[in-house]
């Protein structure tokens, strides 16, 4: 196998793994009992899946030669993914909790209710 073929294989595998994260999350979300569980599943898929896509895209760009600008863009994208998925999932979860309040009976504890004293 030549180097280009191996690079294509690694790039493709990373992209497929990112897609698989979203597929598994979609199937799992359809089986989740409440909105908070769905948001929790989505946040993990978004974080891991998007990071795999970013690595795949950076690997594709790296084939044309190393560039500090491309490395910086990839690092900024990775950092932004971590921050945005974390903040977005926490905001969505709080909004879903305050809008409905019903939790799956299998939920072991309720931190937000303990915070507010309800």
N, C-alpha and C positions, 0 to 999 in steps of 0.2 A: 504494500500500500504506500502510495506517495503521501507527502505531507499535506497537500491540498485536500486530498480525499479524507484524511483523518480529521482535518480542521472542519470540513463540511459536516462530517459525522458528529463531531462534538457540538457544533452549533445547532444542528438539527435535533440532537438529543436534548439539549437544554431547552429549546423551543417546545419540543413535545412534552417534556416534563412540566413546563410552565402551563401548557394547555391542559395537561392531566390534572394539575392542581385545581384549575377552575372547573373541570368536568366533575371531579370527585366532590368538590364543594357544592356544585349545583344539585347533584343527586342527593347528597347528605342534607342540604337545606330543605329539600322537598319532604324529608322525613322528620325534620326537627319539630319539637313540640310547641315552642313559643318563639316570639320575635327575638328575644335576647339570645337564644341559642343560635338562631339563624345568623344574626349579626356576628356572633363569635366565630362561626364557621366561615363567614364571608371575609372577615378580617385576616384570618390565617391564610386563606387562599389568595387574597389580594397581595398580602405581603410577600409570601413565598413565590407565588406565580409570577408576579411582576418582576421580582429580583431575577428569576430565571430568564425571563424575557430580556431584561437589561443585559445580563451576561451574554446571552445569545447575540443580541444586537451589537454589543461591544466586540465580541469575537468576530462577527461578520465584518465590522469596520477595521478590525486589527489585521485582517488578511491583506488589506491594501497598504499596510505599513503602520508603524507606531506613530502616534501623534499625542502630544501632551494635551492638546485641546480635547481630543476624543476621550482620553482618560479622565480629564476633569469633568467632562459632561457625564460620563458614566458614574463617577463618584457622586456628583451632585444628584443625579437621578436616583441612585441607591439611597442616599441620605434623605431625599425628599420622599421617597416611597416609605421609608420607615416612619418619618414624622407624620405624613399625611394619613397613612393607614391607621396609625395609632390614634391620632386625634379624631379622625372621622369615625372609627368604630366606637370610641368612647362617647362621642356626641350622639351618634345614632342610637346607641344602647340606652343612654339616658332619656332621649326623646321617646323611644319606644316604651320604656318603662313608665314614664310619666303620662303617656297617652292612653295606655291600656292597664298596666299594673298587674295583669294576670300572668302568673308564672306557671310553668309546667310543674305538676305535683312532684316530679323527681328532683326539682331544684332543692339543694340541701340547705342553703342559707340565702338571706336577702340583705346584702350590705347596705343598699340604698335606704331601705326601710329602717334599718338600725341607725343610719345617719340622721334621718329626719324625725325619728322617734315615733313612726306610725306602726 
